[in-house]
């Protein structure tokens, strides 16, 4: 059985969220295409909010419904 690939927007959001949780700068965004960069940045913003709220690691990922 083949595994389905996640759509690009979801993948970029999740990677941005992880970067935000890890405390990385938004300047580390690897995406240069404007339409796709917004998904990474949205995830990064939510990850930073979770980081500032004291969530780290697995607890932050479990609390975030888009990452399930």
Secondary structure as UniProt FT lines:
FT   HELIX           8..21
FT   TURN            22..23
FT   HELIX           26..28
FT   HELIX           34..52
FT   TURN            53..54
FT   HELIX           57..63
FT   HELIX           65..67
//
